């Protein structure tokens, strides 16, 4: 699978030599997890609706390098 990715590299010093650069993401492993909805630092600036009492926030996570 090939994906186009656009990166903002402002603040980086760019040399004068023209070279090709290839970024890759190594495949990782998916796993099931439960993320507590009351720990807002895990979600970032995304507003979430609260779950009904007694319902776990089940989700899939992935590790990659």
GIWOCOR-V506933 format. One line per field, one symbol per residue. phi: phi as a letter, one per 30 degrees, with the letter a starting at -180 (. if undefined). psi: psi as a letter, one per 40 degrees, with the letter a starting at -180 (. if undefined). burial: I if it has 9 or more other ideal C-beta (glycine too) atoms within 8 Angstrom, else O. Layout:
# GIWOCOR-V506933
phi: ???
psi: ???
burial: ???
This chain:
# GIWOCOR-V506933
phi: .cbcbccccdjcdcdcddbdbbcbbdebccadabcdddcdddcidcdcddddeicdddacbbcab
psi: hhihhhhhfieihhiehhihhhhihhiahiiiihhheegddedafhhiiiiihehighihiihi.
burial: OOOOOOOOOOOOOOOOOOOOOOOOOOOOOOOOOOIOIOOOOOIOOOOOOOOOOOOOIOOOOOOOO
